[in-house]
Amino acid sequence: MAQSNWKIGLPLALVTVFMWAALPIALKGLLEHISPETATWYRFAGAAVLAGVYYGQSRQLKLGALFGRGLLPFTLLAVVGLLVNYLTYASGLDYITPGAAQIVIQLAPLLLLISSVLWLGEHFSPRQWCGVAMVVTGLLLFFNQRLGNLTDGAEDYLLGLGYILVAAVAWAVYGFFQKKILCRATPQDLLVLIYIAGTLCFLPMADPLAVTHLGGLEWALLAFLTANTLIAYGAFSKALVHWEASSVSATLSLVPVITLLLSTLISATWPDYIAVEPLNWISWTGAGAVVAGSALAAISGPRRRPGPAPDAKENLLTN
């Protein structure tokens, strides 16, 4: 690994933060015009073309290893996990605000950490368990103005939360089996395979011709969403080369707060674009607890032996 240089690593990590923070806001705006299945298909198809061309020309792809007898079951579970994550996250945004979605999706890295403790024999320190408790408490505080409504006819909002919870579990499944795969394959091999699989699987559910009715803004949103995953992952990988994984993970914990701030700013200047989560000081306290708890759970465990960079991806949400 290259010598640590925060002057390079921090800007790259902040690029990832912005890309992931803006993603649900852009997706929410696009879902007013096309279905979640169509938006998801275009994201996978665009990523498959761009990543396939880039890695294909540089001869960096070795997809055959993913289909070996030892890796095939893990590959299938990882692919299905991320496909379900993409679709349910987009579906959930049809019913809830981007800020709420980003807060709930923080459960994904925690579920991956807990599954790693249970089935991979990794250690979980008392401070990390404290981080988990902070996230759970923060979620309750964040939704303090919604708790009474969830049982009083707010079925759509509850459905949206359910979709995002499924997205969090699905991402944890993807992350867990990715850990098993990356000892014998590279991240780009798995991601390109997922992009191709998503393009094929979501085509029957999508309506590709629906984009012919989009305006200029919607086309810009679609282009941004297509490039989002590639840019964010590229910046993240480069950040890990130049900066400690723990520092990158802590920076990425800022994603939900940035989403809340961007949503509030956009709603104030452009009220018809998206709705924002009703926030009081208790909600902001809860959001802070979720962010702090996520960072604490991700980076405060006992020091481990140096290992491959993909372990640091536990705090990265692929949406």
N, C-alpha and C positions, 0 to 999 in steps of 0.2 A: 504493500500500500504506500502511496505517495505520502510525503511529509505533510502533516496537518497544516492547513492554511485557511483560516476562517475568512480571510478577505475574498477567497474564491468560493469556499464552501457555503458561506452564509447567503450570498446573492443567489446561488443555485437553489438552495433550500427554499428561499423566499419565492422563487419562481414557481416551485412545486406548490407551496402554500397558496399562492394566488390562483393557480390553475384549478386546484381542488376546491378552493373556496368559491370561485366563480362558477364552477360546473353546475351545481343545482339551480343557480339563478338563471343561467342560460337555458338549461334543460326545461325549467318550469315555463319560461316564455315560449319555447318551441312547442311544448305539449298543448298549447292552446290551439295549434293549427294541424298537428299530425299526431298519430297515436304513439303510445310508448313503444310498441313493437316496431313501428316504422322508424322512429328515431334511433332505437337500439340497433336495428339492422344497418342503417346508414353509418353509424359509428363503427360497427365491426367491419363493414365492407371497406370503408375508407382507410381504417387502420390496417386491414389486411393488405391492401394494395400498397400503401406507403411503406409499411414495415417490410413487406415481402420484397419490394424493389430494392430498398436500402440494404437489407441484410443479404438478399440474393446476390446483388452485384459485388458485395464485399466477401461473398462466399463464407459467411459466418454461420449459416444455418445447417444444423445436423438433426433434422426432425426424426430420423430413423431410430435414434436412441430412445425416444419416448414410447416407441411401440414394442420395445423388448419385453420378453416375458416377465421380467421382474418389475418393470415400471408401468406396464400397460394399465393395470387396475388403478394405480395412483394417478396416472395421466387422465383417465376417464373421470375420476372423481374431482380432480382439480378443474378440468374443463367444465364439467356440469356445474360445479360450485360457482365459478365466475360468470357463466352464462346466466344462471339464476340470479346472481347478484345484480348484474346489469339490468335485467328485465324488471325485477321487483323494485329496485331503487327508482327506476323511471316511473313505474306504475304508482308507487307511493307518492311521488311528487304531484300526481294528479289530484291528490286529496289533502295534502298538508303543505306547509310552507317550507322553503329551502332551509331556513334556519333550524326549524324543528327536525328536519331530516338529517342535517349535519350533526345535531346533538345526539340523536338516537343512534346513528351509524357508528358513533364512538364505541359502542358495545363490541364492534367487530374485532378490533385488536385485543380487547380484553378476553373475549371468547377464545381467540387463538392462543393467548398466553396461558389461559387456564387449561385448554386442551393439551398444550405442550407439557404442562406440569403433570397432567393425569396419564398421558399415553406416551410421552417421549422422555419422561424421567427428568425434566428440567426442574431447577429449583425456583421457588417462589418465596421471597423474603417477607417478613412481617410488614415492611414498608410498602411492598407491592400490594399486599392484601389491603392495606390502608388506602392505597390508590383506588382499588376496586370499590371499596366502601364509599369513597368520595364521589366516584362516578355515579353509583346508584343513588346516593343522596342528592347529588346535583341534578339528576334527571327528574326526581320528584319536585325539587325546588323550581326547576326551569318550567315545568308544566303546571305550576301551582294554580294558574288561572284557568286551566283546561280540565283539571281533575274532576270538578263537579259536573262538567258538561259531557264527559265521556259516557255517563250512564243516563243522560237526559236527551236522547235523540240525536247525538252527534255520531251516528254510525259511520258516516263517510270519513270523518277525522280518525276514528278508531281503526277503520279499514286501512287508511294510509299509514298509520303507525304500525299496523300488523305487517304491511308490505315491507316497510323499512327494517323491521325486526327480522323478517325472513332474509332480507338482503344482508344484514349483519351476520346471521348464522351461515349463509351461503358463502360469504367472503371468508369466514373463519375456516370453513371446510376447504376452500381453495388454498388458503394460506398454509393450513396444516399439511395437506398432501404435496404442496409445492416444496415444503421443507424436505420431504422424503425424496422428491424428484431431483432437486438441485445438486445432490451429491454426484449425479452422473449425467446431468444435462444442464444447459445454460438457461437463464431466464428468458432470453430472446426466443429460444426454441419453443418454450412453453407458450409464451405470449402470442407468437405468430400462429401457432397451432390453434389457440383459443380464438384468435381473430377469424381464422378460416372457418372453424367450426361454427362460430356465431353467425357468420355470413350465410352459411348453408342452413343452419337450424331455424333462423328467424325469418328467412325469405318467405316461407308459406304463410306466416302470420302478418307480414308487412304489406304495405301498399306503396311500392316505390314511386308510382306515378302521382301520389298525393303531393309531392314537392313541387309539381308544376304550378300549383296555385299559391306558392309562397311568395312573399314580397322580399324586398332587399334585406330588411332586417332579419327576417327568418332564415334566409340563405346564409347570412353572416353568422347567425347562431349555430346553424348546422355545421358550417365549416369549422367554427371554433370547437364544437363538441367532438368533431371527427379528429381534430389535431390534438385535443386536450390530453388524451392518454399518452400519446407518443411524446409530447413535449414534457409533460410532468414526469414521466418515467425516465426520460433522458436526463432531465435536470437532476432528478433524485439520484440516479446512478453516478453522475459526475460529482455530485455533492459528497457522496460517500467516498469517492476517491481522494478528495482534498480535505475532508473534515471528519471528525469522529462520528461514528454512527449514533452515539447517545445524543450528541449535540444536534444532529439532523433530526432525530426523532422528537426531541424537545421542541424544535422549531415547528415541526409539522403538527404538533398539538394545538397550534394557534388557528388551524383551519376553521373550526366551527365559529370561533369568535369573529374572524374576518368575514365569514359568510353573513353573520348577524349584522355586522356593521355595514357591509355592502348592501344588504337587503333593506336596512333602515334608510340608508342614503338614497338608494334608487327609488324606494317608495315615496320618500319626501319630495323628490324632484320629478318623479314620473308615476303618479298614483295608480294609473290604469295598467301598469305593466305586471306587477305581482303584488299579492297580499303579503303582509308580514305578520310574524307571530306577535301576539300582544305581550309586551314585556314590561314588568315592573322591576323594582330593585331586587325582589326575591328571585325573579327569573334571571337577571344578570348575575346574581350571586351563584345561582345554580349552574349557569353556563361556565363561570369561572371555576367552580368545583369540578365540573366535568373535564375541562381542559387540564387543570392541575392534577387531577386524579389519573387521567390518561398518561400524562408525562411521567408521573411517579411510578405507575405500574409498569411502564415500558422501559425505564432506564435506571431504576434504583435498586435492581437486584444485585446479588453478589457478582463480583468480577469473574468473567468466564475466560477460558483460554481463547486466544485469537481464533476466529473461525471465518467462514465465508461471509461476505457482506449481505447475502439475502436474509439472514436472521434479522437484520435491522429493518426489514420490510414489514415487521409485525405492526408497526404504527402507521402503515401507509394504506389508505383506503382506495381501492380501485373501483371507480364508478363510471 
